[in-house]
């Protein structure tokens, strides 16, 4: 006769790994997401939920940039009508704006609630790196994106430098898709 040991009614629950339980569709970014969560750069959208395939908004990406680069408050004011002083992102936008990392979608609005474009994500990351004295090491030859003519003048240098540094890539078919949106997983991968 074999007598089971331990509590026969207790089932083994696998130990949770990482910070989030919903990264199965973003395994290519899971390591980056968890590393950034450990550093306090990113947070979830609910308990153990990162929502990696959700598109990222402009203010969410600014928070990532401020946290990732350790940017601190700078003197100055912002006059964006769509950025209330009591908004959770106010200080992040103020810091990034006064350091010259961001600008608005027009002179009166930052563009809160709008999805960030791929070219604006590149610009913000590039400017944050420049503001903090980070250097880019080129590891790739420049790509002649088939839609390079669609990249805004203000974003061309940032896109080129970050592509050559291996931080951003195209979307297939030698396209950059500058006005395309980005997911939270893609943004985390860039910040990592």
ROFI-24477 format. One record per residue: residue number from 1; residue in three letters; x, y, z of N, C-alpha, C, CB in turn. Coordinates in Angstrom, 1 decimal, decimal comma. Glycine has a CB too. Example, Ala and Ser with C-alpha at 12.3 -4.5 7.8 and 13.67 -1.06 7.14 Angstrom:
<recs>
    i   aa    n.px    n.py    n.pz   ca.px   ca.py   ca.pz    c.px    c.py    c.pz   cb.px   cb.py   cb.pz
    1  ALA    13,2    -5,7     7,8    12,3    -4,5     7,8    13,2    -3,3     7,8    11,3    -4,5     9,0
    2  SER    12,8    -2,2     7,1    13,7    -1,1     7,1    12,9     0,0     7,9    14,1    -0,6     5,7
</recs>
This chain:
<recs>
    i   aa    n.px    n.py    n.pz   ca.px   ca.py   ca.pz    c.px    c.py    c.pz   cb.px   cb.py   cb.pz
    1  UNK     0,9    -1,2     0,0     0,0     0,0     0,0     0,9     1,2     0,0    -1,0     0,0     1,2
    2  UNK     0,6     2,2    -0,9     1,3     3,4    -1,0     0,4     4,5    -0,3     1,6     3,9    -2,4
    3  UNK     1,0     5,1     0,7     0,3     6,2     1,4     0,9     7,5     1,0     0,4     6,0     3,0
    4  UNK     0,0     8,4     0,4     0,5     9,7    -0,1     0,9    10,5     1,1    -0,6    10,4    -0,9
    5  UNK     2,0    11,3     0,9     2,4    12,2     2,0     2,0    13,6     1,7     4,0    12,2     2,1
    6  UNK     2,0    14,5     2,7     1,6    15,9     2,5     0,1    16,0     2,5     2,1    16,4     1,1
    7  UNK    -0,4    17,1     2,1    -1,9    17,4     2,0    -2,4    17,0     0,7    -2,1    18,9     2,3
    8  UNK    -3,2    15,9     0,6    -3,7    15,4    -0,7    -4,7    16,3    -1,4    -4,3    14,0    -0,5
    9  UNK    -5,3    17,2    -0,7    -6,2    18,1    -1,3    -5,6    19,4    -1,9    -7,3    18,5    -0,3
   10  UNK    -4,4    19,6    -1,5    -3,7    20,8    -2,0    -3,0    20,6    -3,3    -2,6    21,2    -0,9
   11  UNK    -3,3    21,4    -4,3    -2,7    21,3    -5,6    -1,6    22,3    -5,7    -3,8    21,6    -6,7
   12  UNK    -0,6    21,9    -6,5     0,6    22,7    -6,7     0,2    23,8    -7,6     1,8    21,9    -7,2
   13  UNK     0,5    25,0    -7,2     0,3    26,2    -8,1     1,7    26,6    -8,6    -0,4    27,3    -7,3
   14  UNK     1,8    26,7    -9,9     3,1    27,1   -10,4     3,5    28,6   -10,0     3,2    27,1   -11,9
   15  UNK     4,7    28,8    -9,7     5,1    30,1    -9,2     5,1    31,1   -10,4     6,6    30,0    -8,6
   16  UNK     4,6    32,2   -10,1     4,5    33,3   -11,2     5,9    33,8   -11,4     3,5    34,4   -10,8
   17  UNK     6,2    34,0   -12,6     7,5    34,6   -13,0     7,2    35,9   -13,6     8,3    33,7   -13,9
   18  UNK     8,2    36,9   -13,4     8,0    38,2   -14,0     7,0    39,0   -13,3     7,7    38,1   -15,5
   19  UNK     6,7    40,1   -13,9     5,7    41,0   -13,3     4,3    40,9   -13,9     6,2    42,4   -13,4
   20  UNK     4,2    40,4   -15,1     2,9    40,4   -15,8     2,6    39,0   -16,3     3,0    41,4   -16,9
   21  UNK     1,3    38,7   -16,3     0,8    37,4   -16,8     0,3    37,4   -18,2    -0,3    36,9   -15,8
   22  UNK     0,3    38,5   -18,9    -0,3    38,6   -20,2     0,7    38,9   -21,3    -1,3    39,7   -20,2
   23  UNK     1,9    38,4   -21,2     2,9    38,6   -22,2     3,1    37,5   -23,2     4,2    38,9   -21,5
   24  UNK     2,1    36,6   -23,3     2,2    35,5   -24,2     2,3    35,9   -25,6     1,1    34,5   -24,0
   25  UNK     1,6    37,0   -26,0     1,6    37,5   -27,4     2,8    38,4   -27,7     0,3    38,1   -27,7
   26  UNK     3,6    38,6   -26,7     4,7    39,6   -26,8     6,0    39,0   -26,2     4,4    40,9   -26,2
   27  UNK     6,2    37,7   -26,5     7,4    37,0   -25,9     8,7    37,7   -26,3     7,4    35,6   -26,3
   28  UNK     8,7    38,3   -27,5     9,9    39,0   -28,0    10,2    40,2   -27,2     9,7    39,3   -29,5
   29  UNK     9,3    40,7   -26,4     9,5    41,9   -25,6     9,4    41,6   -24,1     8,5    43,0   -26,0
   30  UNK     9,1    40,4   -23,7     8,8    40,0   -22,3    10,0    40,4   -21,4     8,5    38,6   -22,2
   31  UNK    11,2    40,0   -21,8    12,4    40,3   -21,0    12,6    41,8   -20,8    13,7    39,7   -21,7
   32  UNK    12,4    42,6   -21,9    12,5    44,0   -21,7    11,4    44,6   -20,8    12,4    44,7   -23,1
   33  UNK    10,2    44,1   -21,0     9,1    44,6   -20,2     9,3    44,4   -18,7     7,7    44,0   -20,6
   34  UNK     9,7    43,1   -18,4    10,0    42,8   -17,0    11,2    43,5   -16,4    10,2    41,3   -16,9
   35  UNK    12,2    43,7   -17,2    13,4    44,5   -16,7    13,0    45,9   -16,4    14,5    44,5   -17,8
   36  UNK    12,2    46,5   -17,3    11,7    47,9   -17,1    10,8    48,0   -15,9    11,0    48,5   -18,4
   37  UNK     9,9    47,0   -15,7     9,1    47,0   -14,5     9,9    46,9   -13,3     8,1    45,8   -14,6
   38  UNK    10,9    46,1   -13,3    11,8    46,0   -12,1    12,4    47,4   -11,7    12,8    45,0   -12,3
   39  UNK    12,7    48,2   -12,8    13,4    49,5   -12,5    12,4    50,6   -12,3    14,2    49,8   -13,7
   40  UNK    11,1    50,2   -12,4    10,0    51,3   -12,2     9,8    52,1   -13,4    10,4    52,1   -11,0
   41  UNK    10,3    51,7   -14,6    10,1    52,5   -15,8     8,7    52,3   -16,3    11,2    52,2   -16,8
   42  UNK     8,2    51,1   -16,3     6,8    50,9   -16,8     6,0    50,3   -15,7     6,9    49,9   -18,0
   43  UNK     4,7    50,4   -15,9     3,7    49,8   -14,9     2,6    49,2   -15,7     3,2    50,9   -14,0
   44  UNK     1,9    48,3   -15,1     0,8    47,7   -15,8    -0,5    48,5   -15,8     0,5    46,3   -15,1
   45  UNK    -1,5    47,9   -16,4    -2,8    48,6   -16,5    -3,8    47,9   -15,6    -3,3    48,5   -18,0
   46  UNK    -3,3    47,0   -14,8    -4,1    46,3   -13,8    -3,2    45,3   -13,1    -5,4    45,6   -14,5
   47  UNK    -3,8    44,5   -12,2    -3,0    43,6   -11,5    -2,4    42,6   -12,4    -3,8    42,9   -10,4
   48  UNK    -1,0    42,6   -12,5    -0,2    41,7   -13,3    -0,6    41,7   -14,8    -0,4    40,3   -12,8
   49  UNK    -1,2    42,9   -15,3    -1,6    43,0   -16,7    -0,8    44,2   -17,3    -3,1    43,2   -16,8
   50  UNK     0,0    43,9   -18,3     0,7    45,0   -18,9     0,0    45,5   -20,2     2,1    44,5   -19,3
   51  UNK    -0,8    44,6   -20,8    -1,5    44,9   -22,0    -0,6    45,3   -23,1    -2,5    46,1   -21,8
   52  UNK     0,3    44,4   -23,5     1,4    44,7   -24,4     1,0    45,0   -25,8     2,3    43,5   -24,5
   53  UNK    -0,2    44,6   -26,2    -0,6    44,8   -27,6    -1,5    46,1   -27,7    -1,3    43,6   -28,2
   54  UNK    -1,8    46,7   -26,6    -2,5    48,0   -26,7    -1,6    49,1   -27,3    -3,0    48,4   -25,3
   55  UNK    -2,1    49,9   -28,0    -1,4    51,1   -28,6    -1,0    52,0   -27,4    -2,1    51,8   -29,7
   56  UNK     0,1    52,7   -27,5     0,5    53,6   -26,5     0,2    55,0   -26,8     2,0    53,4   -26,2
   57  UNK    -0,2    55,8   -25,8    -0,6    57,2   -26,0     0,6    58,0   -25,8    -1,7    57,6   -25,1
   58  UNK     0,6    59,3   -26,3     1,7    60,2   -26,2     2,1    60,4   -24,7     1,3    61,5   -26,8
   59  UNK     1,2    60,6   -23,8     1,5    60,9   -22,4     2,1    59,7   -21,8     0,3    61,4   -21,7
   60  UNK     1,6    58,5   -22,2     2,2    57,2   -21,6     3,7    57,1   -22,0     1,4    56,0   -22,0
   61  UNK     3,9    57,4   -23,3     5,3    57,3   -23,7     6,2    58,3   -23,1     5,4    57,4   -25,3
   62  UNK     5,7    59,5   -22,9     6,5    60,5   -22,2     6,9    60,0   -20,8     5,8    61,9   -22,1
   63  UNK     5,9    59,4   -20,1     6,3    58,9   -18,7     7,4    57,8   -18,8     5,0    58,3   -18,1
   64  UNK     7,3    57,0   -19,8     8,4    55,9   -20,0     9,7    56,6   -20,2     8,0    55,0   -21,2
   65  UNK     9,7    57,6   -21,1    11,0    58,3   -21,4    11,6    59,0   -20,1    10,8    59,4   -22,5
   66  UNK    10,7    59,7   -19,4    11,2    60,4   -18,2    11,7    59,4   -17,2    10,0    61,2   -17,5
   67  UNK    11,0    58,3   -17,0    11,5    57,2   -16,0    12,7    56,5   -16,5    10,3    56,2   -15,8
   68  UNK    12,8    56,2   -17,8    13,9    55,4   -18,3    15,2    56,2   -18,3    13,6    55,0   -19,7
   69  UNK    15,1    57,5   -18,5    16,3    58,3   -18,6    16,6    59,0   -17,2    16,2    59,3   -19,7
   70  UNK    15,7    58,8   -16,3    15,9    59,4   -14,9    15,8    61,0   -15,0    17,2    59,0   -14,4
   71  UNK    15,0    61,5   -15,9    14,9    62,9   -16,0    14,2    63,6   -14,8    14,1    63,3   -17,3
   72  UNK    14,7    64,7   -14,4    14,2    65,4   -13,3    13,7    66,8   -13,6    15,3    65,5   -12,2
   73  UNK    12,9    67,3   -12,7    12,2    68,6   -12,9    13,2    69,7   -13,3    11,5    69,0   -11,6
   74  UNK    12,7    70,5   -14,2    13,4    71,6   -14,7    12,5    72,8   -14,5    13,9    71,4   -16,1
   75  UNK    13,1    74,0   -14,4    12,3    75,2   -14,3    11,7    75,5   -15,6    13,2    76,4   -13,8
   76  UNK    10,5    76,0   -15,6     9,8    76,3   -16,8     8,3    76,1   -16,6    10,4    75,6   -18,0
   77  UNK     7,6    76,5   -17,6     6,2    76,3   -17,6     5,7    75,7   -18,9     5,4    77,7   -17,4
   78  UNK     4,6    75,1   -18,8     3,9    74,6   -20,1     2,6    75,2   -20,2     3,8    73,0   -20,1
   79  UNK     2,2    75,5   -21,4     0,9    76,2   -21,6     0,0    75,4   -22,5     1,2    77,6   -22,2
   80  UNK     0,2    74,1   -22,5    -0,7    73,2   -23,3    -2,1    73,2   -22,7    -0,1    71,8   -23,4
   81  UNK    -3,1    73,5   -23,5    -4,5    73,5   -23,0    -5,0    72,1   -22,6    -5,4    74,1   -24,0
   82  UNK    -4,4    71,1   -23,2    -4,9    69,7   -22,9    -4,0    69,0   -21,8    -4,8    68,9   -24,2
   83  UNK    -3,3    69,8   -21,0    -2,5    69,2   -20,0    -2,8    69,9   -18,7    -0,9    69,2   -20,3
   84  UNK    -3,8    69,3   -17,9    -4,2    69,9   -16,6    -3,1    69,7   -15,6    -5,6    69,3   -16,2
   85  UNK    -3,0    70,6   -14,7    -2,0    70,5   -13,6    -2,2    69,3   -12,7    -2,0    71,8   -12,8
   86  UNK    -3,4    68,8   -12,6    -3,7    67,7   -11,7    -3,7    66,4   -12,4    -5,1    67,9   -11,0
   87  UNK    -3,3    66,4   -13,7    -3,3    65,1   -14,5    -2,1    64,3   -14,0    -3,2    65,4   -16,0
   88  UNK    -2,2    63,0   -14,1    -1,1    62,1   -13,6     0,2    62,3   -14,5    -1,5    60,6   -13,7
   89  UNK     0,1    62,8   -15,7     1,2    63,0   -16,6     1,7    64,4   -16,6     0,8    62,6   -18,0
   90  UNK     1,2    65,3   -15,8     1,6    66,7   -15,9     3,1    66,9   -15,7     0,8    67,5   -14,8
   91  UNK     3,6    66,3   -14,6     5,0    66,5   -14,3     5,9    65,9   -15,3     5,4    66,0   -12,9
   92  UNK     5,5    64,8   -15,9     6,3    64,1   -16,9     6,4    65,0   -18,1     5,8    62,8   -17,3
   93  UNK     5,3    65,6   -18,5     5,2    66,4   -19,7     6,0    67,7   -19,4     3,8    66,8   -20,1
   94  UNK     5,9    68,3   -18,2     6,6    69,5   -17,9     8,1    69,3   -18,0     6,2    70,0   -16,5
   95  UNK     8,6    68,2   -17,4    10,0    67,8   -17,4    10,5    67,7   -18,8    10,3    66,5   -16,6
   96  UNK     9,8    66,9   -19,6    10,2    66,6   -21,0    10,2    67,9   -21,9     9,4    65,5   -21,6
   97  UNK     9,2    68,7   -21,6     9,0    69,9   -22,4    10,1    70,9   -22,1     7,6    70,5   -22,2
   98  UNK    10,4    71,1   -20,8    11,4    72,1   -20,4    12,8    71,7   -20,8    11,3    72,4   -18,9
   99  UNK    13,0    70,4   -21,0    14,3    69,9   -21,4    14,4    69,9   -22,9    14,6    68,5   -20,8
  100  UNK    13,4    70,2   -23,6    13,4    70,3   -25,1    13,2    68,9   -25,7    14,7    70,8   -25,5
  101  UNK    12,7    67,9   -25,0    12,5    66,6   -25,5    11,2    66,4   -26,3    12,6    65,6   -24,3
  102  UNK    10,2    67,2   -25,9     8,9    67,1   -26,6     8,5    68,5   -27,0     7,9    66,4   -25,7
  103  UNK     7,5    68,4   -27,9     6,8    69,6   -28,3     5,4    69,2   -28,5     7,4    70,3   -29,6
  104  UNK     4,5    70,1   -28,8     3,1    69,7   -28,9     2,7    69,3   -30,3     2,2    70,8   -28,4
  105  UNK     1,5    68,9   -30,5     1,0    68,6   -31,8     0,6    69,9   -32,5    -0,3    67,7   -31,7
  106  UNK     0,5    71,0   -31,7     0,4    72,3   -32,2     0,9    73,2   -31,1    -1,1    72,7   -32,7
  107  UNK     0,9    74,5   -31,3     1,4    75,4   -30,2     0,6    75,4   -28,9     1,6    76,8   -30,7
  108  UNK    -0,6    75,0   -29,0    -1,5    75,1   -27,8    -1,8    73,7   -27,2    -2,8    75,7   -28,2
  109  UNK    -1,5    72,6   -27,8    -1,8    71,3   -27,3    -0,7    70,3   -27,4    -3,0    70,8   -28,1
  110  UNK    -0,5    69,5   -26,4     0,4    68,4   -26,4     0,0    67,3   -27,3     0,8    68,0   -25,0
  111  UNK    -1,3    67,0   -27,2    -1,9    65,9   -27,9    -2,2    64,7   -27,0    -0,9    65,4   -29,0
  112  UNK    -2,6    65,0   -25,7    -2,9    64,0   -24,8    -4,1    63,2   -25,3    -3,2    64,6   -23,4
  113  UNK    -4,0    61,9   -25,0    -5,1    61,0   -25,5    -4,9    60,5   -26,9    -6,4    61,7   -25,4
  114  UNK    -3,9    61,1   -27,6    -3,6    60,6   -29,0    -2,6    59,5   -29,0    -3,2    61,8   -29,9
  115  UNK    -2,7    58,6   -29,9    -1,6    57,6   -30,0    -0,3    58,2   -30,5    -2,1    56,4   -30,9
  116  UNK     0,8    57,7   -30,0     2,1    58,2   -30,5     2,4    57,6   -31,8     3,2    58,0   -29,4
  117  UNK     3,0    58,4   -32,6     3,5    57,9   -33,9     4,9    57,3   -33,7     3,5    59,0   -35,0
  118  UNK     5,2    56,4   -34,7     6,6    55,8   -34,6     7,7    56,9   -34,7     6,7    54,8   -35,7
  119  UNK     7,5    57,9   -35,6     8,5    58,9   -35,7     8,6    59,8   -34,5     8,2    59,8   -36,9
  120  UNK     7,5    60,1   -33,8     7,5    60,9   -32,6     8,2    60,1   -31,4     6,2    61,3   -32,2
  121  UNK     8,0    58,8   -31,4     8,6    57,9   -30,4    10,1    58,0   -30,6     8,1    56,5   -30,5
  122  UNK    10,6    57,9   -31,9    12,0    58,0   -32,2    12,6    59,3   -31,8    12,3    57,7   -33,7
  123  UNK    11,9    60,4   -32,1    12,3    61,7   -31,7    12,5    61,9   -30,2    11,4    62,8   -32,3
  124  UNK    11,4    61,6   -29,5    11,5    61,7   -28,0    12,6    60,9   -27,4    10,1    61,3   -27,4
  125  UNK    12,8    59,7   -27,9    13,9    58,9   -27,3    15,3    59,5   -27,7    13,8    57,4   -27,9
  126  UNK    15,4    59,9   -28,9    16,7    60,5   -29,4    17,0    61,7   -28,6    16,6    60,8   -30,9
  127  UNK    16,0    62,6   -28,4    16,2    63,9   -27,7    16,5    63,6   -26,2    15,0    64,8   -27,8
  128  UNK    15,9    62,6   -25,6    16,2    62,3   -24,2    17,6    61,8   -24,1    15,2    61,2   -23,7
  129  UNK    18,0    61,0   -25,0    19,4    60,5   -25,0    20,4    61,6   -25,2    19,7    59,5   -26,1
  130  UNK    20,1    62,6   -26,1    21,0    63,7   -26,3    21,0    64,6   -25,0    20,5    64,6   -27,5
  131  UNK    19,9    64,8   -24,4    19,8    65,6   -23,2    20,6    65,1   -22,0    18,3    65,9   -22,8
  132  UNK    20,7    63,7   -22,0    21,4    63,1   -20,9    22,8    62,6   -21,2    20,6    61,9   -20,4
  133  UNK    23,3    63,0   -22,4    24,7    62,7   -22,8    24,9    61,3   -23,2    25,6    63,1   -21,7
  134  UNK    23,9    60,6   -23,6    24,0    59,2   -24,0    24,5    59,2   -25,5    22,7    58,4   -23,9
  135  UNK    25,4    58,3   -25,7    26,0    58,1   -27,1    25,3    57,0   -27,8    27,5    58,0   -27,1
  136  UNK    25,2    57,1   -29,1    24,7    56,0   -29,9    25,8    55,3   -30,6    23,6    56,5   -30,9
  137  UNK    25,9    54,0   -30,5    26,9    53,2   -31,2    26,3    52,6   -32,4    27,6    52,1   -30,3
  138  UNK    26,8    52,9   -33,6    26,2    52,4   -34,8    26,6    50,9   -35,0    26,7    53,2   -36,1
  139  UNK    25,6    50,1   -35,2    25,8    48,7   -35,4    25,3    48,2   -36,8    25,2    47,9   -34,3
  140  UNK    24,5    49,1   -37,5    23,9    48,8   -38,7    24,2    49,8   -39,8    22,4    48,6   -38,6
  141  UNK    24,2    49,4   -41,0    24,2    50,4   -42,1    22,9    51,0   -42,2    24,6    49,7   -43,5
  142  UNK    22,9    52,3   -42,8    21,6    52,9   -42,9    20,7    52,2   -43,9    21,8    54,4   -43,4
  143  UNK    19,4    52,2   -43,6    18,4    51,6   -44,4    17,7    52,7   -45,2    17,3    50,7   -43,6
  144  UNK    17,6    52,5   -46,5    16,8    53,4   -47,3    15,4    53,0   -47,3    17,4    53,4   -48,8
  145  UNK    14,6    53,5   -46,3    13,2    53,1   -46,2    12,5    53,6   -47,4    12,6    53,7   -44,9
  146  UNK    11,6    52,7   -47,9    10,8    53,0   -49,1     9,8    54,2   -48,9    10,0    51,8   -49,6
  147  UNK     9,5    54,4   -47,6     8,6    55,5   -47,3     9,4    56,7   -46,6     7,5    55,0   -46,4
  148  UNK    10,7    56,8   -46,8    11,5    57,9   -46,2    10,9    59,3   -46,5    12,9    57,8   -46,7
  149  UNK    10,3    59,4   -47,6     9,7    60,7   -48,0     8,5    61,1   -47,0     9,2    60,7   -49,4
  150  UNK     8,0    60,1   -46,3     6,9    60,4   -45,4     7,4    60,7   -44,0     6,0    59,2   -45,3
  151  UNK     8,7    60,6   -43,7     9,2    60,9   -42,4     9,4    62,4   -42,3    10,6    60,2   -42,2
  152  UNK     8,8    63,0   -41,3     8,8    64,4   -41,1    10,2    64,9   -41,0     8,0    64,9   -39,9
  153  UNK    10,5    66,1   -41,5    11,8    66,7   -41,4    12,4    66,7   -40,0    11,8    68,1   -42,0
  154  UNK    11,6    67,0   -39,0    12,0    67,1   -37,6    12,4    65,7   -37,1    11,0    67,7   -36,7
  155  UNK    12,0    64,6   -37,8    12,3    63,3   -37,3    13,3    62,5   -38,0    11,0    62,5   -37,3
  156  UNK    13,8    63,1   -39,1    14,7    62,3   -40,0    16,0    61,9   -39,3    15,0    63,1   -41,2
  157  UNK    16,6    62,9   -38,6    17,9    62,5   -38,0    17,7    61,5   -36,9    18,5    63,8   -37,3
  158  UNK    16,6    61,7   -36,1    16,4    60,7   -35,0    16,1    59,3   -35,5    15,2    61,2   -34,2
  159  UNK    15,4    59,2   -36,6    15,1    57,9   -37,2    16,3    57,3   -37,7    14,0    58,0   -38,3
  160  UNK    17,2    58,0   -38,4    18,4    57,5   -39,0    19,4    57,0   -37,9    19,1    58,5   -39,8
  161  UNK    19,6    57,9   -36,9    20,5    57,5   -35,8    20,0    56,3   -35,0    20,7    58,7   -34,9
  162  UNK    18,8    56,3   -34,7    18,3    55,2   -33,9    18,2    53,9   -34,7    16,9    55,5   -33,3
  163  UNK    18,0    54,0   -36,0    18,0    52,8   -36,9    19,4    52,2   -37,0    17,4    53,1   -38,3
  164  UNK    20,4    53,1   -37,2    21,8    52,7   -37,3    22,3    52,1   -36,0    22,7    53,8   -37,7
  165  UNK    21,7    52,6   -34,8    22,1    52,1   -33,5    21,4    50,8   -33,2    21,9    53,1   -32,5
  166  UNK    20,5    50,3   -34,1    19,8    49,1   -33,8    18,7    49,2   -32,8    20,8    48,0   -33,4
  167  UNK    18,2    50,4   -32,5    17,2    50,6   -31,5    15,8    50,5   -32,1    17,3    51,9   -30,8
  168  UNK    15,7    51,0   -33,4    14,4    50,8   -34,1    14,6    50,2   -35,4    13,7    52,2   -34,3
  169  UNK    13,6    49,5   -35,9    13,7    48,9   -37,2    12,5    49,3   -38,0    13,8    47,3   -37,0
  170  UNK    12,5    48,8   -39,2    11,4    49,0   -40,1    10,2    48,1   -39,8    11,8    48,9   -41,6
  171  UNK     9,2    48,2   -40,6     8,0    47,4   -40,4     7,9    46,3   -41,4     6,8    48,2   -40,4
  172  UNK     8,9    46,0   -42,1     8,9    45,0   -43,2     8,7    45,7   -44,5     7,7    44,0   -43,0
  173  UNK     9,2    45,1   -45,6     9,1    45,7   -46,9     9,9    47,0   -47,0     7,7    45,9   -47,3
  174  UNK    10,9    47,1   -46,2    11,7    48,4   -46,1    10,9    49,6   -45,9    12,5    48,5   -47,4
  175  UNK     9,9    49,5   -45,0     9,0    50,6   -44,7     9,3    50,9   -43,2     7,5    50,3   -44,9
  176  UNK     9,3    52,2   -42,9     9,4    52,7   -41,5     8,1    52,9   -40,9    10,3    53,9   -41,4
  177  UNK     7,1    53,3   -41,7     5,7    53,6   -41,2     5,8    54,7   -40,2     5,1    52,4   -40,6
  178  UNK     6,3    55,9   -40,5     6,5    57,0   -39,6     5,3    57,5   -38,9     7,2    58,1   -40,2
  179  UNK     4,1    57,4   -39,5     2,9    57,8   -38,9     2,1    56,7   -38,4     2,1    58,6   -39,9
  180  UNK     2,7    55,5   -38,4     2,0    54,4   -37,8     2,1    54,5   -36,2     2,6    53,0   -38,2
  181  UNK     1,3    53,7   -35,6     1,3    53,7   -34,1     2,2    52,6   -33,6    -0,2    53,6   -33,6
  182  UNK     2,4    52,6   -32,3     3,2    51,6   -31,6     2,5    51,0   -30,5     4,6    52,2   -31,2
  183  UNK     2,8    49,8   -30,2     2,2    49,1   -29,0     3,0    49,4   -27,8     2,1    47,6   -29,3
  184  UNK     2,5    49,0   -26,7     3,2    49,2   -25,4     4,4    48,3   -25,4     2,2    48,8   -24,2
  185  UNK     4,3    47,1   -26,0     5,4    46,2   -26,1     6,6    46,8   -26,9     5,0    44,8   -26,6
  186  UNK     6,2    47,4   -28,1     7,2    48,0   -28,9     7,9    49,1   -28,2     6,6    48,5   -30,2
  187  UNK     7,1    49,9   -27,5     7,7    51,1   -26,7     8,7    50,6   -25,7     6,6    51,9   -26,1
  188  UNK     8,3    49,5   -25,0     9,1    49,0   -23,9    10,4    48,4   -24,5     8,4    47,9   -23,1
  189  UNK    10,3    47,8   -25,7    11,5    47,3   -26,3    12,5    48,4   -26,7    11,2    46,5   -27,6
  190  UNK    12,0    49,5   -27,1    12,8    50,7   -27,5    13,5    51,2   -26,2    12,0    51,8   -28,2
  191  UNK    12,7    51,4   -25,1    13,2    51,9   -23,9    14,3    51,0   -23,2    12,1    52,2   -22,9
  192  UNK    14,2    49,7   -23,5    15,1    48,8   -22,9    16,5    48,9   -23,6    14,6    47,3   -23,0
</recs>
